[in-house]
Amino acid sequence: MSNSDQQERVDDRRARKTVKCLVWDLDDTLWQGTLLNGGARELRDDVVAIVKELDARGILQSVASKNDHEVAWPLVEAFGLSEYFLHPQISWDSKADSVRAIAETLGIGLDTVAFIDDQAAERDEVAFYLPQVRVIDALELAGLLDRPEFRPDVITDETRMRRVMYRTDIARTEAEKHFTGTRDAFLITLGMRMTIRPAREGDLRRAEELTLRTNQLNTTGLTYSYQELEDLSRSPDHLLLVATLEDRYGSSGTIGLALVETGATAWTIRLLIMSCRVITRGVGTVLLGHLLRRAADAGVRLQAAFVHTDRNRQMYIAYKFAGFVEVSEDTGGVLLEHGLKQIHPLPAYVQVISDLDEEVAG
């Protein structure tokens, strides 16, 4: 693929980002009427169906409302919708601050957040302070599900479980807050187990989804279709790996993807992705470490292509921290290489099962 073609694919990917989280206002948006004025006796038409369908599409949801939490949240619970809203922000703070807090807590970019509100002043405030956020008038609620940004290209079983996985993340975070000891000691209590193996046919839809949805922890920003990934998984000149993670709280599903071009004397990492959901668990470099060891065992040089985007500097830092150095640069990005003489050990708090079914203790 030429550098211009690669950049075109990156630009196309940026232009069609799917919303990852919809933040709801409450008064005259989720429900009819204003709570403080004695309203909010019933939900707006089709709200329940919309909330459930967004959830089935893997789109997270939350709340940013100017109300008393002690009064408003019990009403959300009474309507049977509380389980769908993560990190709700119900207070008298500005809506912009609330939306920003939700995005930061979920670990997603503001450019993947949408906010719906009936009040023009609230929408204008969010649009002014958070121009990356999509702002939607509550009058447009009826057509929400038909908007392209709410229609993911790929929906998998893991997509439908996304909210549940985030709920378990919340449980882990709460457990850590009450843990007395070092962070590494807490991570050991999780009993994390990562499996790294070649992508199978059943993995390809999720692999495609990772290339479409992952913005921050993505080394090139390239997207791959199901057919392209299927061809690459069968190619004798490529290695397509997926990484799954589980711990005592349950499975986090497929959280990593690596595409390696395997030449006779040098391998090149064409794409490396890690899910933002698991980065706080200290496993972000485990897949990269696996590739380093595998290349060293094969007696080949290991290079890595990197394309700078507006969101992925963290992955460049990960490459540099691992020991990669730049060897060339052009308009399409940079090429890095690792000497493979010094490879950081695996963290002690995660157990890795390799694609060769060899257990490696950290």
C-alpha positions in Angstrom: 0.0 0.0 0.0 1.4 3.4 -1.0 1.8 6.2 1.5 -0.9 8.2 -0.2 -3.3 5.3 -0.1 -2.5 4.7 3.6 -3.2 8.4 4.4 -6.4 8.3 2.5 -7.6 5.3 4.5 -6.7 7.1 7.7 -8.5 10.3 6.7 -11.6 8.2 5.7 -11.6 6.5 9.0 -11.5 9.8 10.9 -14.4 11.1 8.9 -16.8 8.3 9.8 -16.3 7.8 13.5 -19.2 6.1 15.3 -20.5 7.6 18.5 -19.2 5.6 21.4 -21.3 7.3 24.1 -24.6 9.3 24.0 -25.1 11.6 27.0 -28.7 12.3 27.8 -30.3 15.3 29.4 -33.3 14.4 31.6 -36.0 17.1 31.7 -37.9 17.3 28.5 -35.4 15.0 26.8 -35.5 11.6 28.5 -38.8 12.3 30.1 -41.6 14.7 29.5 -41.7 17.8 31.7 -39.4 19.3 34.3 -38.8 17.5 37.5 -38.7 20.5 39.7 -42.0 21.8 38.3 -43.8 18.6 39.1 -43.3 17.0 35.7 -41.4 13.9 34.7 -44.3 11.6 35.2 -43.6 9.6 32.0 -40.9 9.0 29.5 -40.9 10.6 26.1 -42.2 8.4 23.3 -39.9 5.6 22.2 -37.2 6.4 24.7 -37.1 2.9 26.1 -36.8 1.4 22.6 -34.1 3.9 21.7 -32.0 3.3 24.8 -32.2 -0.5 24.4 -31.3 -0.4 20.7 -28.3 1.8 21.3 -27.2 -0.6 24.0 -27.6 -3.5 21.6 -25.4 -1.6 19.1 -22.7 -1.3 21.7 -23.1 2.5 22.2 -22.6 3.5 25.8 -25.0 5.9 27.5 -24.9 8.3 30.4 -26.7 11.3 31.8 -25.8 15.0 32.3 -28.6 16.8 34.0 -29.0 19.9 36.2 -31.1 18.4 39.0 -30.8 17.2 42.5 -29.2 13.7 42.3 -31.2 12.4 45.3 -34.5 13.2 43.5 -33.7 12.6 39.9 -31.8 9.3 40.0 -34.4 7.4 41.9 -36.8 8.4 39.2 -34.5 7.0 36.5 -34.4 3.8 38.5 -38.2 3.7 38.7 -38.4 4.0 35.0 -36.1 0.9 34.7 -33.3 2.7 32.9 -30.6 3.1 35.5 -28.6 0.1 34.4 -28.0 1.6 31.0 -26.4 4.8 32.2 -22.7 4.7 33.2 -21.2 7.4 35.4 -24.3 9.7 35.4 -23.6 13.3 36.3 -26.6 14.8 38.0 -25.8 18.1 39.7 -25.9 21.8 39.2 -22.5 21.9 37.5 -22.3 23.0 33.9 -23.3 20.4 31.2 -19.9 20.9 29.5 -18.1 19.9 32.7 -20.4 16.9 33.2 -19.9 15.7 29.6 -16.1 16.1 29.9 -16.1 14.1 33.2 -18.1 11.3 31.6 -15.7 11.0 28.7 -12.6 11.1 30.9 -14.1 8.4 33.2 -15.0 6.1 30.3 -11.6 6.7 28.7 -13.0 7.8 25.4 -12.3 10.8 23.2 -14.7 13.7 23.2 -15.0 13.3 19.4 -16.8 10.0 20.0 -19.4 11.6 22.4 -22.8 12.9 21.5 -25.0 15.1 23.8 -28.8 15.4 23.4 -30.7 18.2 25.2 -33.9 20.2 24.6 -32.4 23.5 25.7 -30.6 25.6 23.1 -28.5 27.4 25.7 -27.2 24.0 27.1 -26.4 22.7 23.7 -24.6 25.9 22.8 -22.6 25.8 25.9 -21.4 22.3 25.3 -20.7 23.1 21.6 -18.6 26.1 22.6 -16.5 24.5 25.3 -16.4 21.0 23.8 -16.5 21.6 20.0 -15.5 17.9 19.3 -18.8 16.7 20.8 -21.8 16.1 18.6 -24.7 18.2 19.9 -28.2 17.1 19.1 -31.6 18.8 19.7 -34.1 16.7 21.6 -36.6 17.4 18.9 -34.5 15.1 16.7 -34.9 12.2 19.0 -37.3 10.3 16.7 -34.7 10.0 14.0 -31.7 9.3 16.2 -31.3 5.6 15.4 -31.2 6.3 11.7 -28.3 8.8 12.0 -25.1 7.2 10.5 -23.0 8.0 13.6 -25.3 5.8 15.6 -25.1 2.9 13.1 -21.8 0.9 13.7 -20.5 -0.9 10.7 -19.9 -4.0 12.8 -21.9 -5.5 15.6 -20.6 -8.6 17.4 -21.5 -10.5 20.5 -18.8 -8.5 22.3 -20.5 -5.3 21.0 -23.7 -6.3 22.7 -21.8 -6.9 25.9 -19.9 -3.6 25.9 -21.9 -2.0 28.7 -21.6 -5.1 30.9 -17.9 -5.1 30.4 -17.7 -1.4 31.4 -19.8 -2.3 34.5 -17.2 -4.8 35.5 -14.5 -2.1 35.0 -16.4 0.0 37.4 -16.4 -2.8 39.9 -12.6 -3.2 39.5 -12.1 0.5 40.0 -14.2 0.5 43.2 -12.2 -2.5 44.5 -8.9 -0.7 43.9 -10.2 2.3 45.8 -10.6 0.2 48.9 -7.4 -1.8 48.5 -4.6 -1.1 50.9 -1.3 -1.8 49.2 0.7 -1.0 46.0 -0.9 -0.9 42.6 1.1 -3.9 41.5 -0.1 -5.8 44.5 -3.7 -5.0 43.6 -3.2 -6.0 40.0 -1.9 -9.4 41.2 -5.2 -9.9 43.0 -7.1 -9.7 39.7 -5.5 -12.9 38.5 -5.3 -11.6 34.9 -4.7 -14.1 32.1 -4.0 -12.9 28.5 -4.2 -15.3 25.6 -2.4 -14.3 22.4 -3.1 -16.4 19.3 -3.6 -16.3 15.5 -7.0 -14.8 14.5 -9.6 -17.4 13.7 -12.7 -16.9 11.5 -14.8 -16.2 14.5 -12.4 -13.4 15.6 -12.5 -11.4 12.3 -15.7 -9.4 12.9 -14.3 -8.2 16.3 -10.9 -7.6 14.7 -12.6 -5.4 12.1 -14.5 -3.6 14.8 -11.3 -2.9 16.7 -9.8 -1.2 13.6 -12.9 0.9 13.2 -13.4 2.0 16.9 -10.0 2.2 18.4 -8.6 5.7 18.1 -6.1 6.3 20.8 -4.2 3.0 21.2 -3.8 2.5 17.4 -0.4 2.7 15.7 -1.5 3.6 12.2 -5.2 4.4 12.2 -5.8 2.0 9.4 -9.1 0.2 9.0 -9.5 -3.3 7.6 -12.6 -5.0 6.3 -13.7 -8.5 7.2 -12.5 -9.7 3.8 -9.1 -8.1 4.1 -8.6 -9.5 7.5 -9.7 -13.0 6.3 -7.1 -12.8 3.5 -4.4 -11.6 5.8 -5.2 -14.4 8.3 -4.5 -16.9 5.5 -1.5 -15.2 4.1 1.8 -17.0 4.5 3.5 -13.6 4.6 1.5 -12.2 7.5 0.8 -12.9 11.1 -2.6 -11.7 12.4 -2.9 -12.1 16.1 -5.6 -11.3 18.6 -5.3 -10.9 22.4 -8.1 -11.7 24.9 -8.1 -10.9 28.6 -9.9 -12.3 31.6 -9.6 -12.0 35.3 -11.6 -12.8 38.5 -14.3 -10.3 37.5 -14.8 -12.0 34.1 -13.8 -11.8 30.5 -12.9 -8.5 28.8 -13.1 -10.1 25.4 -10.8 -9.4 22.6 -8.7 -6.4 23.6 -5.7 -6.5 21.2 -4.9 -6.9 17.6 -1.5 -7.1 15.8 -0.8 -7.4 12.1 2.8 -8.3 11.2 4.3 -8.6 7.8 6.8 -11.5 8.0 9.7 -11.2 5.7 12.6 -13.6 5.5 15.0 -11.3 7.4 12.8 -8.7 8.9 9.2 -8.5 10.3 7.2 -5.3 10.2 4.4 -4.5 12.6 1.8 -2.9 10.3 -0.8 -2.4 12.9 -1.0 -2.7 16.7 -4.2 -2.0 18.6 -5.1 -2.2 22.3 -8.5 -1.5 23.7 -8.7 1.6 25.9 -10.8 -0.3 28.4 -7.9 -2.3 29.7 -5.0 0.2 29.5 -5.4 1.1 33.2 -4.7 -2.5 34.1 -1.1 -2.3 33.1 -1.3 -4.7 30.1 -0.9 -2.3 27.3 2.6 -3.5 26.3 2.1 -7.2 26.8 1.2 -7.9 23.2 4.1 -5.8 21.9 6.4 -7.7 24.3 5.1 -11.0 22.8 6.0 -9.8 19.3 9.5 -8.8 20.4 10.1 -12.2 21.9 8.7 -14.0 18.9 10.9 -12.0 16.4 13.9 -12.7 18.6 13.2 -16.4 18.6 12.8 -16.3 14.8 16.1 -14.6 14.4 14.7 -11.7 12.4 14.8 -7.9 12.8 11.6 -6.3 14.0 10.4 -3.0 12.6 7.2 -1.1 13.2 5.2 1.3 11.0 3.7 4.3 12.8 1.4 7.0 11.5 0.9 10.0 13.7 -2.8 10.9 14.2 -4.4 13.5 16.6 -5.0 10.8 19.2 -2.3 8.1 19.2 0.8 9.6 20.6 0.5 7.2 23.5 1.3 4.3 21.2 4.4 6.1 19.8 5.6 6.5 23.4 5.0 2.8 24.0 7.2 2.0 21.0 10.0 4.3 22.3 9.7 3.0 25.8 10.0 -0.6 24.6 13.3 0.3 22.8 12.3 1.1 19.3 14.2 3.8 17.4 13.3 5.7 14.2 15.1 4.5 11.1 13.2 6.5 8.4 10.4 9.0 7.9 8.3 10.1 5.0 4.9 11.8 4.5 3.1 8.5 5.3 4.7 8.2 8.8 7.8 6.7 10.4 9.5 3.4 10.5 10.9 2.2 13.8 13.2 -0.7 14.6 14.1 -2.7 17.7 17.5 -4.2 18.3 16.1 -7.1 20.2 19.1 -7.2 22.6 17.2 -5.9 25.6 13.5 -6.8 25.9 11.5 -5.7 29.0 10.2 -8.6 31.1 6.5 -9.3 31.2 4.8 -7.8 34.3 4.4 -10.2 37.2 0.7 -9.6 37.6 -0.4 -11.0 34.3 -0.1 -14.6 33.0 0.3 -14.9 29.2 -0.7 -17.9 27.1 1.0 -17.6 23.8 -0.4 -18.5 20.4 2.0 -21.4 20.4 0.2 -22.7 23.5 3.3 -22.1 25.6 2.6 -20.6 29.0 4.9 -17.8 29.9 5.0 -16.6 33.5 5.7 -12.9 34.1 
